[in-house]
């Protein structure tokens, strides 16, 4: 992982922050305590993992800011990656990930985070052990208990997979035990049922019931045949009755129809028509209709005129009512000898009532004029109504003459119609006689054929049908009961053989589970041994690398490790031996500076181990406040040793003054009014 650039806004104490890592090699971030030096790499941790090594979650966004975000660009091999992580005041997170300029296909933050960690090949804790030696890590390994050291190395090497596998296998073993117990309980139930079931007796009883059902079905067939024959006989009897009734109805219908047509023909032949008198009356009525044909049109026109005049009168009466109301309001003002004029809305005094008196005169004059108009229009309406009354009488007589004209025309036409109808009736009478004779003969033949069929069923007495039906139903009930008994016994036999089969199947399952149970038991015992075996193989590497780094800083100080593997005590004991003074001392017995160099050496050794284990070439290392407790000579040796680490970038954080010359690049961090500022000075 090769860092390219870091950018942020409103995160921790920084308003804006930008660092270009492409040219940086051996770097010092220097400033006073609390100036925001470590916050630079807290931002780096937060952008990658959404977590920090030392700060609380609520401290991420700068005070009184609504939004903060960070961008990190880095390269792995030939691929370019970019992470953008943002946060709001309500802790609403945003996460985006780009690979070679293209946005990651998923939007779910959990999936994005997993993909980032899979590309890096390390989770948050591994990252801290590989690349970030923070302030709180002094004495974390050497000052820990022997069992705690085993846990640290296990986490570093990813050996927790053995613990997880053991827990998973223990859970599986419990499930297997419960399942086997359940299977054994089922076998006990199956075997109890098998032992209590006599299969021979059940088979014999099943055959007996089967024979009874066959006999009942034969009886049922006989009863069913008799009942069907009797029903067929009854059906034929009913059909003969219906045909006879139909024959009688048809005869009656055709007789009535012939009599009706004959009566109608007689009436038509007896009619007399005086055509000459009718034609004279027709001419008189038509002349009157032509002379008075516009009467209805005049009535309509006069009615419209009356309606219009009525509307005019209603409008005038409405105006008169308004004038009367105004007159009463004015009279009230005159009576009160002062007030507001209703028409002009002017305040009137006692001495200024002449204005309203004049208005009263105008109102009286207007009312009289409107009354004259009303009388004029009412006279017009009366004249129109009298004309309408006369015209209505003419219209009534006109309608009467029209009816008479229609009657005369109908009489003239009816003679021709009646003659035509008589011819039609003669034809119909001939057709009806022919048709009725044919239909009646056909019905007689049908009745004859039905009577012939009926003789075939003489041996079946319909009076016995109730007895046959009762026997039929009792036989059906017996068959149903037999089927139920047959099914019950058949189910018992099937269950007997099914339980036999299930017992064999369950025993096979128990054997498989037992084999798996034994295998898991072996694995559970194997996991801790394998874990300690790997640690025992790794410890010489840690010892060698730690002593190599210590040899460059402290001559003669050698750390010795021992692992109690054979006794399975899961402990890692450390012996710190001073060859110069030829003594052993516990970790707390060394000075602060010596402990700091030991911690740094073991961190670098563990860092190298974790880097090899993860398979990732981590091209940077972060050391936070590791020089404060070192004397001048040891500090220079540490600087010289770190400067020889050419294969990766070294980022050191310190408030110690006078060490700037030991680094290739130097950044100075100062804090004003709660805002940190980063400035490159070398």
Residue pairs with C-beta under 8 A, 6 or more apart in sequence:
1 74
1 75
1 76
1 120
1 616
1 617
1 618
1 619
1 620
2 74
2 75
2 76
2 619
2 620
3 21
3 72
3 73
3 74
3 619
3 620
3 649
4 20
4 21
4 22
4 73
4 74
4 75
4 80
5 18
5 19
5 20
5 21
5 22
5 71
5 72
5 73
6 17
6 18
6 19
6 21
6 40
6 43
6 44
6 47
6 70
6 71
6 72
6 73
7 17
7 18
7 19
7 70
7 71
7 72
8 14
8 16
8 17
8 43
8 47
8 68
8 69
8 70
8 71
9 15
9 16
9 17
9 68
9 69
9 70
10 61
10 62
10 65
10 67
10 68
10 69
11 17
11 39
11 43
11 46
11 60
11 61
11 62
11 68
11 69
11 70
12 36
12 39
12 42
12 43
12 55
12 59
12 60
12 62
12 676
13 36
13 39
13 62
13 671
13 674
13 675
13 676
14 36
14 39
14 43
14 62
14 675
14 676
14 678
15 62
15 675
17 40
17 43
17 678
19 40
19 667
19 678
21 620
21 649
23 665
24 649
24 651
24 664
24 665
25 649
25 650
25 664
25 665
26 642
26 643
26 649
26 650
26 663
26 664
26 665
27 649
27 650
27 651
27 652
27 663
27 664
27 665
27 666
27 667
28 652
28 653
28 654
28 659
28 660
28 662
28 663
28 665
28 666
28 667
29 37
29 40
29 651
29 652
29 653
29 654
29 667
29 669
30 37
30 654
30 655
30 657
30 659
30 660
30 666
30 667
30 668
30 669
31 37
31 655
31 668
31 669
31 670
31 671
32 655
32 670
32 671
33 655
34 671
35 655
35 669
35 670
35 671
35 676
36 669
36 671
36 676
37 624
37 653
37 654
37 655
37 669
38 54
38 134
38 135
38 624
38 625
38 653
39 55
39 676
40 653
40 669
40 678
41 53
41 132
41 622
41 624
41 651
41 653
42 52
42 53
42 54
42 55
43 70
44 72
45 51
45 52
45 53
45 124
45 127
45 132
46 52
46 60
46 70
46 85
47 70
47 71
47 72
47 83
47 85
48 72
48 83
48 116
48 120
48 127
49 113
49 117
49 123
49 124
49 127
50 85
50 93
50 95
50 113
51 124
52 60
53 128
53 132
53 134
53 136
54 134
54 135
54 136
57 91
60 68
60 87
61 67
61 68
61 87
61 88
61 89
62 68
62 675
63 674
65 89
66 88
66 89
67 86
67 87
67 88
67 89
68 86
68 87
69 84
69 85
69 86
69 87
69 94
70 84
70 85
70 86
71 82
71 83
71 84
72 82
72 83
73 80
73 81
73 82
74 81
75 81
76 119
76 120
76 616
79 99
79 100
80 99
80 100
80 101
81 97
81 98
81 99
81 119
82 97
82 98
83 95
83 96
83 97
83 98
83 116
84 94
84 95
84 96
84 97
84 98
85 93
85 94
85 95
85 96
86 93
86 94
86 95
87 93
87 94
93 109
95 109
95 112
95 113
96 103
96 104
96 112
97 103
97 104
97 112
97 115
97 116
98 104
104 112
104 115
106 112
106 115
117 123
120 127
120 616
121 614
121 615
121 616
122 130
122 610
122 614
122 616
125 155
126 155
126 156
126 158
126 610
126 614
128 134
128 137
129 152
129 155
129 156
129 606
129 607
129 610
130 607
130 610
130 611
130 614
130 618
131 607
131 618
131 620
131 621
131 622
132 622
132 624
133 600
133 603
133 607
133 621
133 622
133 623
133 624
133 626
134 622
134 624
135 624
135 625
137 599
137 603
138 595
138 596
138 599
138 626
139 587
139 595
139 599
140 152
140 599
141 149
141 152
141 599
141 602
141 603
141 606
142 574
142 576
142 587
142 595
142 598
142 599
142 602
143 587
143 588
143 595
144 152
146 571
146 572
146 573
146 574
147 570
147 571
147 572
149 572
149 574
150 532
150 535
150 570
150 571
150 572
152 606
153 159
153 535
153 538
153 542
153 572
153 606
154 160
154 163
154 531
154 535
156 606
156 609
156 610
156 613
157 534
157 535
157 538
157 609
157 610
157 613
158 613
159 531
159 534
159 535
162 527
162 528
162 530
162 531
163 527
163 531
165 523
165 527
166 523
166 524
166 527
166 528
169 520
169 523
169 524
169 527
170 524
172 516
172 520
173 517
173 520
173 521
173 524
176 513
176 516
176 517
176 520
177 517
179 513
180 510
180 513
180 514
180 517
183 506
183 509
183 510
183 513
184 510
186 502
186 506
187 503
187 506
187 507
190 499
190 500
190 502
190 503
190 506
191 499
191 503
193 495
193 496
193 499
194 496
194 499
194 500
194 503
197 492
197 496
199 493
199 496
202 489
202 492
202 493
202 496
203 493
205 489
206 486
206 489
206 490
206 493
209 482
209 485
209 486
209 489
210 486
212 478
212 482
213 479
213 482
213 483
213 486
216 475
216 478
216 479
216 482
217 479
219 471
219 475
220 472
220 475
220 476
220 479
223 468
223 471
223 472
223 475
224 472
226 460
226 464
226 468
227 465
227 468
227 469
227 472
229 457
229 460
230 457
230 460
230 461
230 462
230 464
230 465
230 468
231 465
232 457
233 454
233 457
233 460
233 462
234 462
236 450
236 453
236 454
236 457
237 454
239 450
240 447
240 450
240 451
240 454
243 443
243 446
243 447
243 450
244 447
246 443
247 440
247 443
247 444
247 447
250 436
250 439
250 440
250 443
251 436
251 440
254 432
254 435
254 436
257 432
258 429
258 432
258 433
261 425
261 428
261 429
261 432
262 429
264 421
264 425
265 422
265 425
265 426
265 429
268 418
268 421
268 422
268 425
269 422
271 415
271 418
273 411
273 414
273 415
275 412
275 415
278 408
278 411
278 412
279 408
279 412
281 404
281 408
282 405
282 408
282 409
285 401
285 402
285 404
285 405
285 408
286 405
288 397
288 398
288 401
289 398
289 401
289 402
289 405
292 394
292 397
292 398
293 398
295 391
295 394
295 395
295 398
296 395
296 398
298 387
298 391
299 388
299 391
299 392
299 395
302 384
302 387
302 388
302 391
303 388
305 384
306 381
306 384
306 385
306 388
309 377
309 380
309 381
309 384
310 381
312 377
313 374
313 377
313 378
313 381
316 370
316 373
316 374
316 377
317 374
319 370
320 367
320 370
320 371
320 374
323 363
323 366
323 367
323 370
324 367
326 342
326 343
326 359
326 363
327 360
327 363
327 364
327 367
329 342
330 341
330 342
330 356
330 359
330 360
330 363
331 360
332 339
333 339
333 340
333 341
333 342
333 348
333 353
333 356
334 353
334 356
334 357
334 360
337 350
337 353
338 348
338 349
338 350
338 353
339 347
339 348
340 346
340 347
340 348
341 347
341 348
341 355
341 356
341 359
343 359
344 355
346 355
348 355
348 356
528 568
528 570
529 568
532 563
532 565
532 568
532 570
533 565
535 563
535 565
535 572
536 563
536 565
538 609
539 561
539 563
539 572
540 561
541 605
541 609
542 561
542 602
542 605
542 606
542 609
543 559
543 560
543 561
545 604
545 605
545 608
545 609
546 559
546 598
546 601
546 602
546 604
546 605
547 558
547 559
547 601
548 605
549 600
549 601
549 604
549 605
549 641
550 557
550 558
550 559
550 597
550 598
550 601
552 637
552 640
552 641
553 597
553 600
553 601
553 634
553 637
553 638
553 641
554 594
554 597
554 634
555 580
556 578
556 579
556 580
557 576
557 578
557 579
557 580
557 594
557 597
557 598
558 576
558 577
558 579
559 574
559 575
559 576
559 577
559 598
559 601
559 602
560 574
560 575
560 576
560 577
561 572
561 573
561 574
561 575
562 572
562 573
562 574
562 575
563 571
563 572
563 573
564 570
564 571
564 573
574 587
575 584
576 584
576 585
576 586
576 587
576 590
576 598
577 583
577 584
578 584
578 585
587 595
587 598
590 598
592 629
593 629
593 630
593 631
593 634
595 629
596 626
596 629
596 630
597 630
597 634
597 638
599 626
600 623
600 626
600 638
607 618
607 621
611 617
611 618
618 648
619 647
619 648
619 649
620 648
620 649
620 650
620 651
621 645
621 648
621 649
621 650
621 651
622 651
622 653
623 642
623 650
623 651
623 652
623 653
624 653
625 653
625 654
625 655
626 638
626 652
626 654
627 635
627 638
627 652
627 654
627 656
627 659
628 654
628 655
628 656
630 638
635 659
636 662
639 659
639 662
642 650
642 652
643 650
643 662
652 663
660 666
660 681
660 682
663 682
664 682
665 680
665 682
666 680
666 681
666 682
667 678
667 679
667 680
667 681
668 678
668 679
668 680
668 681
669 676
669 677
669 678
669 679
670 676
670 677
670 679
671 677
